[in-house]
Every structure is written in structure tokens, then in C-alpha cells.
């Protein structure tokens, strides 16, 4: 029958098949080194998950730190603790960067953008926006240039802070970055208030 089907039913072939079956059973049943194999299979996706969690947490922490600093600076401006003489030129930017050093890189003064201005009404402040084209942040409104000009007592003001946060983990860049170079995500914080009637 075996010859009619074209199969070799010699004793040698039968022994070889049996030996292969025994080897396969031994290989599949041998649990030595299985932990190392399983760890190798799981290490890469686990590392990706850890990096994703760390990247997201650090980015969120950076955003929250910047928001808290913005609120604190706004409070000092509202109460008159900070005056125009204390924030003119690059002083406001440098003051924010000095407090951001705990979590951002040393290039903060080169990339951080700050806009402080007075508005006639809160509705006008609410209408103020910005656009991001490539890596350029453009303010919308009648005056699109960045300025640092605090209003007098009882005036309405808005402070806006922008920081392009670098995304370190490669595979997260398509999901986290919102700037054209694909390597940064824009952190943004703002505060709107009416100054107290402090003495000028």
C-alpha cells in the first residue's frame, strides 16, 4: 500500500520519523529557559508602554507648572506687586523661565513667548486668539505682535505664555506633537483679570 502511494515505508524512515516526533515532544515539553524567552517577548512592548507613560506624565507636569506660574504672575500684576518697571523688555520672560527651570531645558529664554496687554472689555480679551503655522505662533487681533505692557489700576489684562515642549520618544511624536517639525507640542497658559485699585 505504501509503495502504491509513493511513500517510503523502509525501517530507516520510520525510525527517523519516530526520532523527530520524540525530539519535538521533548522540545515542546522542556520548560527550561521559558522565563527568559517570555521576558524577551514582553520586554519591548513593556518598555514602550513605560516610555509612553513617562513622556505623557512629564509633559503634563510641565504644562501644569507653566499654568501655575502664569496664574501667580497674573496675581502679582493684579495686586500691583509687579509693575511695568519690573517686567519691561525681557524681564517678564526671564522671570517665568527662572521658575520653569525645574522642568524645562536651558533654552527657555530662546523659545518661550510671552504676551501681556490691556483690553477694554473681557469680551475683547475672550476674542483674542492665536494660530500656529509651522513653528510660528501668530497672535490674532488688531495687533498681532507680542508685547509686554501692563495696564493701569482697574484695567482689564490678559497674560499668555507659549512654550514648545520637545517630544523625546519617537513613536509618540505623531500623537503628541502639534507643530510642523513633528518633534514638539505647544504648551499654552493664559490668565485674564481686572487690576485692583492699587496706587500707581
Kinemage of the C-alpha trace (Angstrom):
@kinemage 1
@onewidth
@group {chain A} dominant
@subgroup {mainchain}
@vectorlist {calphas} color= white
{ca unk a 1} P 0.000 0.000 0.000
{ca unk a 2} L 2.808 2.353 0.915
{ca unk a 3} L 4.533 1.657 -2.386
{ca unk a 4} L 1.324 2.389 -4.343
{ca unk a 5} L 1.073 5.812 -2.647
{ca unk a 6} L 4.673 6.583 -3.414
{ca unk a 7} L 5.705 6.589 0.258
{ca unk a 8} L 8.931 5.139 1.564
{ca unk a 9} L 7.961 2.733 4.354
{ca unk a 10} L 11.503 1.471 4.994
{ca unk a 11} L 12.529 0.848 8.622
{ca unk a 12} L 15.075 3.689 8.362
{ca unk a 13} L 12.410 6.236 7.508
{ca unk a 14} L 10.152 5.008 10.270
{ca unk a 15} L 12.933 5.379 12.851
{ca unk a 16} L 13.745 8.892 11.618
{ca unk a 17} L 10.103 9.929 11.894
{ca unk a 18} L 9.867 8.494 15.389
{ca unk a 19} L 13.060 10.284 16.424
{ca unk a 20} L 11.706 13.583 15.088
{ca unk a 21} L 8.475 13.094 16.992
{ca unk a 22} L 10.350 12.333 20.227
{ca unk a 23} L 12.544 15.435 19.759
{ca unk a 24} L 9.509 17.625 19.087
{ca unk a 25} L 7.734 16.320 22.195
{ca unk a 26} L 10.850 16.878 24.314
{ca unk a 27} L 11.365 20.392 22.913
{ca unk a 28} L 7.769 21.426 23.500
{ca unk a 29} L 7.722 19.877 26.950
{ca unk a 30} L 11.040 21.357 28.064
{ca unk a 31} L 10.312 24.419 30.237
{ca unk a 32} L 13.948 25.308 30.913
{ca unk a 33} L 14.625 28.889 29.767
{ca unk a 34} L 10.955 29.635 29.163
{ca unk a 35} L 11.091 32.605 31.532
{ca unk a 36} L 13.911 34.187 29.543
{ca unk a 37} L 12.046 33.656 26.283
{ca unk a 38} L 8.807 35.085 27.684
{ca unk a 39} L 10.660 38.090 29.162
{ca unk a 40} L 12.294 38.772 25.797
{ca unk a 41} L 8.920 38.694 24.087
{ca unk a 42} L 7.329 41.055 26.626
{ca unk a 43} L 10.273 43.402 27.329
{ca unk a 44} L 9.903 45.534 24.194
{ca unk a 45} L 6.160 46.324 24.432
{ca unk a 46} L 6.550 46.844 28.186
{ca unk a 47} L 9.396 49.328 27.606
{ca unk a 48} L 7.287 51.182 25.025
{ca unk a 49} L 4.423 51.413 27.497
{ca unk a 50} L 6.708 52.712 30.260
{ca unk a 51} L 8.247 55.337 27.967
{ca unk a 52} L 4.793 56.449 26.807
{ca unk a 53} L 3.590 56.860 30.401
{ca unk a 54} L 6.723 58.769 31.439
{ca unk a 55} L 6.615 61.044 28.387
{ca unk a 56} L 2.937 61.873 28.908
{ca unk a 57} L 3.340 62.463 32.660
{ca unk a 58} L 6.372 64.735 32.286
{ca unk a 59} L 4.688 66.740 29.527
{ca unk a 60} L 1.537 67.120 31.647
{ca unk a 61} L 3.631 68.174 34.649
{ca unk a 62} L 5.406 70.794 32.515
{ca unk a 63} L 2.073 72.188 31.349
{ca unk a 64} L 0.739 72.367 34.906
{ca unk a 65} L 3.893 74.051 36.241
{ca unk a 66} L 3.678 76.684 33.499
{ca unk a 67} L -0.037 77.257 34.191
{ca unk a 68} L 0.658 77.734 37.916
{ca unk a 69} L 3.471 80.200 37.199
{ca unk a 70} L 1.214 82.128 34.817
{ca unk a 71} L -1.523 82.353 37.464
{ca unk a 72} L 0.966 83.507 40.093
{ca unk a 73} L 2.454 86.205 37.837
{ca unk a 74} L -1.077 87.355 36.971
{ca unk a 75} L -1.917 87.632 40.687
{ca unk a 76} L 1.175 89.762 41.309
{ca unk a 77} L 0.258 92.034 38.405
{ca unk a 78} L -3.365 92.264 39.550
{ca unk a 79} L -2.414 93.346 43.063
{ca unk a 80} L 0.308 95.754 41.937
{ca unk a 81} L 3.196 93.746 43.390
{ca unk a 82} L 4.669 93.698 39.899
{ca unk a 83} L 4.734 96.948 37.951
{ca unk a 84} L 5.691 97.774 34.380
{ca unk a 85} L 9.212 98.665 35.510
{ca unk a 86} L 9.644 95.098 36.843
{ca unk a 87} L 8.549 93.344 33.653
{ca unk a 88} L 9.628 95.551 30.731
{ca unk a 89} L 11.791 94.173 27.936
{ca unk a 90} L 12.746 90.560 28.605
{ca unk a 91} L 12.271 90.769 32.382
{ca unk a 92} L 8.867 89.048 32.393
{ca unk a 93} L 10.084 86.252 30.122
{ca unk a 94} L 13.224 85.776 32.216
{ca unk a 95} L 11.183 85.755 35.424
{ca unk a 96} L 8.964 82.950 34.072
{ca unk a 97} L 11.940 80.993 32.712
{ca unk a 98} L 13.718 81.189 36.060
{ca unk a 99} L 10.776 79.445 37.696
{ca unk a 100} L 10.393 76.949 34.836
{ca unk a 101} L 13.987 75.763 35.152
{ca unk a 102} L 12.859 72.964 37.439
{ca unk a 103} L 11.278 71.150 34.493
{ca unk a 104} L 12.339 72.705 31.165
{ca unk a 105} L 15.613 72.823 29.278
{ca unk a 106} L 18.071 75.706 29.354
{ca unk a 107} L 16.826 77.076 26.014
{ca unk a 108} L 13.712 78.533 27.709
{ca unk a 109} L 14.670 82.208 27.065
{ca unk a 110} L 15.109 81.450 23.365
{ca unk a 111} L 11.796 79.664 22.778
{ca unk a 112} L 9.368 80.929 25.445
{ca unk a 113} L 6.967 83.593 24.159
{ca unk a 114} L 5.022 85.938 26.405
{ca unk a 115} L 2.232 88.378 25.599
{ca unk a 116} L 0.785 90.783 28.180
{ca unk a 117} L -1.649 93.507 27.187
{ca unk a 118} L -4.627 95.568 28.295
{ca unk a 119} L -8.132 95.099 26.890
{ca unk a 120} L -11.092 97.442 27.024
{ca unk a 121} L -13.551 94.632 27.871
{ca unk a 122} L -13.444 90.984 28.898
{ca unk a 123} L -15.282 90.149 25.657
{ca unk a 124} L -12.386 91.636 23.668
{ca unk a 125} L -9.953 89.535 25.681
{ca unk a 126} L -12.029 86.417 25.002
{ca unk a 127} L -11.883 87.113 21.264
{ca unk a 128} L -8.074 87.281 21.271
{ca unk a 129} L -6.618 84.106 19.818
{ca unk a 130} L -3.600 82.756 18.031
{ca unk a 131} L -2.659 80.462 15.177
{ca unk a 132} L 0.231 78.057 14.732
{ca unk a 133} L 1.726 77.802 11.265
{ca unk a 134} L 4.728 75.530 11.111
{ca unk a 135} L 6.689 76.522 14.182
{ca unk a 136} L 5.481 80.133 14.125
{ca unk a 137} L 2.912 81.363 16.660
{ca unk a 138} L 0.879 84.313 15.367
{ca unk a 139} L -1.487 86.295 17.544
{ca unk a 140} L -4.850 87.220 16.038
{ca unk a 141} L -6.475 90.597 16.517
{ca unk a 142} L -5.740 94.189 15.642
{ca unk a 143} L -2.135 93.979 16.884
{ca unk a 144} L -0.548 90.554 16.207
{ca unk a 145} L 2.857 91.467 17.639
{ca unk a 146} L 3.932 90.109 21.021
{ca unk a 147} L 4.128 92.791 23.681
{ca unk a 148} L 4.611 93.194 27.411
{ca unk a 149} L 2.503 96.132 28.539
{ca unk a 150} L 0.670 96.006 31.864
{ca unk a 151} L -2.451 98.147 32.223
{ca unk a 152} L -3.092 100.730 34.954
{ca unk a 153} L -5.174 100.119 38.115
{ca unk a 154} L -8.666 98.689 37.446
{ca unk a 155} L -7.798 97.864 33.821
{ca unk a 156} L -8.537 94.512 32.213
{ca unk a 157} L -5.473 92.489 31.236
{ca unk a 158} L -4.525 89.168 29.729
{ca unk a 159} L -1.250 87.260 30.040
{ca unk a 160} L -0.452 84.490 27.552
{ca unk a 161} L 2.558 82.170 27.750
{ca unk a 162} L 3.711 79.796 24.982
{ca unk a 163} L 6.374 77.099 25.218
{ca unk a 164} L 7.174 74.494 22.504
{ca unk a 165} L 7.715 71.340 24.536
{ca unk a 166} L 10.048 68.763 22.930
{ca unk a 167} L 8.652 65.239 22.462
{ca unk a 168} L 11.508 62.817 23.152
{ca unk a 169} L 10.010 59.390 22.428
{ca unk a 170} L 9.989 58.792 18.667
{ca unk a 171} L 6.869 56.665 18.392
{ca unk a 172} L 4.824 59.210 20.402
{ca unk a 173} L 5.700 62.183 18.192
{ca unk a 174} L 2.884 61.627 15.654
{ca unk a 175} L 0.351 61.553 18.512
{ca unk a 176} L 1.688 64.305 20.811
{ca unk a 177} L 3.290 66.875 18.516
{ca unk a 178} L 1.160 69.686 17.084
{ca unk a 179} L 3.918 71.753 15.484
{ca unk a 180} L 5.132 71.229 11.941
{ca unk a 181} L 8.553 69.837 12.739
{ca unk a 182} L 6.790 66.880 14.351
{ca unk a 183} L 9.065 66.991 17.384
{ca unk a 184} L 7.297 69.477 19.676
{ca unk a 185} L 3.936 70.058 21.271
{ca unk a 186} L 2.806 73.562 22.195
{ca unk a 187} L 2.207 74.230 25.873
{ca unk a 188} L -0.032 77.235 26.437
{ca unk a 189} L -1.283 79.046 29.533
{ca unk a 190} L -3.314 82.213 29.918
{ca unk a 191} L -4.881 84.350 32.615
{ca unk a 192} L -7.415 87.199 32.342
{ca unk a 193} L -8.125 89.600 35.201
{ca unk a 194} L -9.028 93.129 36.259
{ca unk a 195} L -6.393 95.004 38.227
{ca unk a 196} L -7.175 96.047 41.742
{ca unk a 197} L -7.271 99.804 42.517
{ca unk a 198} L -3.661 99.924 43.714
{ca unk a 199} L -1.651 103.121 43.868
{ca unk a 200} L 0.467 103.816 40.809
